[in-house]
Amino acid sequence: MGTFAFMMILGAASLPDLGEVESWALNIVTQAITLIVVFLVTKHLAKFRVGAVVSACIFAGVVTFVVQNWGQVTDWIEALIDLL
């Protein structure tokens, strides 16, 4: 394969942009949160601790919301600081 053909293949390849990389990272973090919550829920279900199961689910929901809506959460924090 010649150098020109190799450069044509590289030019035709669609490399990910920053938005796709950010989306990929958010998916990884969300999946990690899900795995941790599944572990915690099964651990607390084995001990019949319903309150801990509910707490783990609520905490996971809050963390997932913050991760997926980081810009909105930082705007809320800035508004709260300006209010004080």
Contacts in CASP RR format, 6 or more apart in sequence:
PFRMAT RR
TARGET T0000
AUTHOR 0000-0000-0000
METHOD contacts of the structure
MODEL  1
MGTFAFMMILGAASLPDLGEVESWALNIVTQAITLIVVFLVTKHLAKFRV
GAVVSACIFAGVVTFVVQNWGQVTDWIEALIDLL
16 24 0 8 1.000
26 67 0 8 1.000
26 68 0 8 1.000
29 67 0 8 1.000
30 64 0 8 1.000
30 67 0 8 1.000
30 68 0 8 1.000
33 60 0 8 1.000
33 63 0 8 1.000
33 64 0 8 1.000
33 67 0 8 1.000
34 60 0 8 1.000
36 60 0 8 1.000
37 56 0 8 1.000
37 57 0 8 1.000
37 59 0 8 1.000
37 60 0 8 1.000
40 52 0 8 1.000
40 53 0 8 1.000
40 56 0 8 1.000
41 53 0 8 1.000
41 56 0 8 1.000
41 57 0 8 1.000
44 50 0 8 1.000
44 51 0 8 1.000
44 52 0 8 1.000
44 53 0 8 1.000
44 56 0 8 1.000
45 53 0 8 1.000
65 73 0 8 1.000
66 73 0 8 1.000
END
